[in-house]
């Protein structure tokens, strides 16, 4: 199932909750902020699963503050390895 999910390139979207509450049909969602690195969920998935040779994207992913530190560390390490080649 995981392979089929990743092969579809449809990984969905992610957002964070700023205030707990209830959401119902017809309610609106408001974009409050967007990271300046302009990285999509698909970009992150691609870096993890296939494309580890895009130094610019690896660098931007390593700077993406909303990601967990372990993910940023992973992308930083991949970026460092690219620099050694």
C-alpha positions as a Markdown table, in Angstrom:
| # | Residue | x | y | z |
|---|---|---|---|---|
| 1 | Unk | 0.0 | 0.0 | 0.0 |
| 2 | Unk | 2.8 | 2.4 | 0.9 |
| 3 | Unk | 4.5 | 1.8 | -2.5 |
| 4 | Unk | 1.2 | 2.5 | -4.3 |
| 5 | Unk | 0.6 | 5.6 | -2.3 |
| 6 | Unk | 4.1 | 7.0 | -3.0 |
| 7 | Unk | 3.9 | 6.0 | -6.7 |
| 8 | Unk | 0.7 | 8.0 | -7.1 |
| 9 | Unk | 2.6 | 11.3 | -6.2 |
| 10 | Unk | -0.6 | 12.3 | -4.4 |
| 11 | Unk | 0.6 | 12.8 | -0.8 |
| 12 | Unk | -2.1 | 15.2 | 0.3 |
| 13 | Unk | -1.6 | 18.4 | 2.2 |
| 14 | Unk | -0.6 | 19.3 | 5.7 |
| 15 | Unk | -1.5 | 22.2 | 8.0 |
| 16 | Unk | -1.2 | 23.1 | 11.6 |
| 17 | Unk | -3.9 | 24.0 | 14.0 |
| 18 | Unk | -3.5 | 27.4 | 15.7 |
| 19 | Unk | -6.6 | 27.2 | 17.8 |
| 20 | Unk | -8.6 | 24.2 | 18.8 |
| 21 | Unk | -12.3 | 24.2 | 17.9 |
| 22 | Unk | -14.9 | 22.6 | 15.8 |
| 23 | Unk | -15.1 | 22.7 | 12.0 |
| 24 | Unk | -18.2 | 21.9 | 10.0 |
| 25 | Unk | -19.4 | 21.7 | 6.5 |
| 26 | Unk | -19.3 | 25.1 | 4.8 |
| 27 | Unk | -16.7 | 26.6 | 7.2 |
| 28 | Unk | -13.7 | 28.3 | 5.6 |
| 29 | Unk | -10.0 | 27.8 | 6.2 |
| 30 | Unk | -7.7 | 30.7 | 6.1 |
| 31 | Unk | -4.1 | 30.6 | 5.0 |
| 32 | Unk | -2.3 | 32.6 | 7.8 |
| 33 | Unk | 1.3 | 32.2 | 6.6 |
| 34 | Unk | 3.4 | 30.3 | 4.1 |
| 35 | Unk | 7.1 | 29.4 | 4.4 |
| 36 | Unk | 9.3 | 31.5 | 2.1 |
| 37 | Unk | 11.2 | 28.4 | 1.0 |
| 38 | Unk | 8.2 | 27.5 | -1.2 |
| 39 | Unk | 8.6 | 23.7 | -0.6 |
| 40 | Unk | 5.6 | 21.4 | -1.2 |
| 41 | Unk | 4.6 | 18.2 | 0.6 |
| 42 | Unk | 5.4 | 16.5 | -2.7 |
| 43 | Unk | 8.9 | 18.0 | -2.7 |
| 44 | Unk | 9.6 | 16.6 | 0.8 |
| 45 | Unk | 8.2 | 13.2 | -0.2 |
| 46 | Unk | 10.3 | 13.2 | -3.4 |
| 47 | Unk | 13.5 | 14.0 | -1.3 |
| 48 | Unk | 12.8 | 11.1 | 1.0 |
| 49 | Unk | 11.8 | 8.5 | -1.6 |
| 50 | Unk | 13.6 | 9.3 | -4.9 |
| 51 | Unk | 15.4 | 12.5 | -5.6 |
| 52 | Unk | 18.4 | 13.0 | -3.2 |
| 53 | Unk | 20.5 | 14.7 | -5.8 |
| 54 | Unk | 18.9 | 18.1 | -5.9 |
| 55 | Unk | 21.3 | 20.2 | -3.8 |
| 56 | Unk | 19.2 | 23.4 | -4.0 |
| 57 | Unk | 16.0 | 21.6 | -2.8 |
| 58 | Unk | 17.9 | 19.7 | -0.1 |
| 59 | Unk | 19.3 | 23.0 | 1.2 |
| 60 | Unk | 15.9 | 24.6 | 1.2 |
| 61 | Unk | 14.3 | 21.6 | 3.0 |
| 62 | Unk | 17.0 | 21.7 | 5.7 |
| 63 | Unk | 16.0 | 25.3 | 6.4 |
| 64 | Unk | 12.3 | 24.6 | 6.7 |
| 65 | Unk | 11.6 | 25.4 | 10.3 |
| 66 | Unk | 8.1 | 23.7 | 10.6 |
| 67 | Unk | 9.8 | 20.3 | 9.9 |
| 68 | Unk | 10.9 | 18.3 | 12.9 |
| 69 | Unk | 14.6 | 18.7 | 13.7 |
| 70 | Unk | 15.3 | 15.1 | 12.7 |
| 71 | Unk | 14.0 | 15.7 | 9.2 |
| 72 | Unk | 16.0 | 19.0 | 8.9 |
| 73 | Unk | 19.1 | 17.1 | 10.1 |
| 74 | Unk | 18.5 | 14.4 | 7.5 |
| 75 | Unk | 18.2 | 16.9 | 4.7 |
| 76 | Unk | 21.3 | 18.7 | 6.0 |
| 77 | Unk | 23.2 | 15.5 | 5.9 |
| 78 | Unk | 22.0 | 14.6 | 2.4 |
| 79 | Unk | 23.0 | 18.1 | 1.3 |
| 80 | Unk | 26.5 | 17.7 | 2.9 |
| 81 | Unk | 27.0 | 14.4 | 1.1 |
| 82 | Unk | 26.0 | 16.1 | -2.2 |
| 83 | Unk | 28.7 | 18.7 | -1.6 |
| 84 | Unk | 31.3 | 15.9 | -1.2 |
| 85 | Unk | 30.7 | 14.5 | -4.6 |
